[in-house]
């Protein structure tokens, strides 16, 4: 299996919430402190050049609309509403 795209840094205490075939990874902590980043992993597998299976990481573009974005955190929960 191969993953493509920008991968998240090592972390603990993050959330990983599934929405259809997308896994949203948010927050957690590492050696640098609390993290406030978001990564998305497309988990639906596709074949590439034979039997090799591929999943792809990406980063969403988050635009502020006058609201304050959440600060970095760990030990939280994520829920699909």
Buried (B, 14 or more C-beta within 10 A) or exposed (E): EEEEEEEBEEBEBBBEEEEEEBBBBBBBBBEEEBBEBBBBBBEEEEEEEEEEEBBBBBEEEEEEEEEEEEEBBBEEEBEEE
